[in-house]
Amino acid sequence: VQLQASGGGLVQAGGSLRLSCAASGSGFRYNSMAWYRQAPGNERGLVARISSGGSTIYADSVKGRFTISRDNAKNTVSLQMNDLKPEDTAVYYCAAQVSRWFFGQGTLVTVSS
């Protein structure tokens, strides 16, 4: 399983970014897919997760601002981030669950105040 994330960058507080991630690997059926993030000095933590049926959960800190979505036919997962805050600055990782969780390389999101 390989996961390739894109869409990170520098944005001012209050702005928006959209992260995308493509999962590859023939014959895999992905159960849940998710986004995690890790800020400097912090542990990696869950941002949002979506099941194969579309059920979602979010970290309290991003509820109402971030939206996770997926395209099962294309094995992609996206994260729409609105009203970004400096505390959202982190490396964001996409993840996919088959028999276990697989993580891709991260993409850096920097929110300036």
Residue pairs with C-beta under 8 A, 6 or more apart in sequence:
1 23
1 24
1 25
1 28
1 96
1 98
1 102
2 23
2 24
2 25
2 104
3 21
3 22
3 23
3 24
3 94
3 95
3 96
3 102
3 103
3 104
3 105
4 21
4 22
4 24
4 104
4 105
5 19
5 20
5 21
5 92
5 93
5 94
5 104
5 105
5 106
5 107
6 19
6 20
6 21
6 107
7 17
7 18
7 19
7 20
7 107
8 17
8 19
8 92
8 106
8 107
8 108
8 109
9 17
9 108
9 109
9 110
10 110
10 112
11 17
11 84
11 109
11 110
11 111
11 112
12 111
12 112
13 84
13 85
13 86
13 111
13 112
13 113
14 83
14 84
15 84
15 111
16 80
16 81
16 82
16 83
16 84
17 81
17 84
17 109
18 78
18 79
18 80
18 81
19 35
19 78
19 79
19 81
19 92
19 94
19 107
19 109
20 76
20 77
20 78
21 33
21 35
21 76
21 77
21 78
21 94
21 104
22 74
22 75
22 76
23 30
23 33
23 75
23 76
23 77
23 94
23 96
23 102
24 75
25 98
28 75
28 98
29 52
29 98
30 52
30 72
30 75
30 96
30 97
30 98
31 51
31 52
31 97
31 98
32 49
32 50
32 51
32 52
32 96
32 97
33 49
33 50
33 68
33 70
33 77
33 94
33 95
33 96
33 97
34 46
34 47
34 48
34 49
34 50
34 68
34 77
34 94
34 95
34 96
34 97
34 101
35 46
35 47
35 48
35 49
35 68
35 77
35 79
35 92
35 93
35 94
35 95
36 44
36 45
36 46
36 47
36 92
36 93
36 94
36 95
36 103
37 44
37 45
37 47
37 88
37 90
37 91
37 92
37 93
37 109
38 44
38 45
38 90
38 91
38 93
38 106
39 87
39 89
39 90
39 91
42 90
44 93
45 59
46 57
46 59
47 58
47 59
47 62
47 66
47 68
47 79
47 92
48 56
48 57
48 58
48 59
48 62
48 66
48 67
48 68
48 79
49 56
49 57
49 68
50 56
50 68
50 69
50 70
50 77
52 72
54 70
56 68
58 66
58 68
61 87
62 81
62 88
65 81
65 82
65 83
65 84
66 79
66 80
66 81
66 82
67 79
67 80
67 82
68 77
68 78
68 79
68 80
69 77
69 78
69 80
70 76
70 77
70 78
71 77
75 96
77 94
77 96
79 92
81 88
81 109
84 109
84 111
85 111
86 111
86 112
86 113
87 111
88 109
88 111
89 109
89 110
89 111
90 108
90 109
91 106
91 107
91 108
91 109
92 106
92 107
92 108
92 109
93 103
93 104
93 105
93 106
93 107
94 103
94 104
95 101
95 102
95 103
95 104
96 102
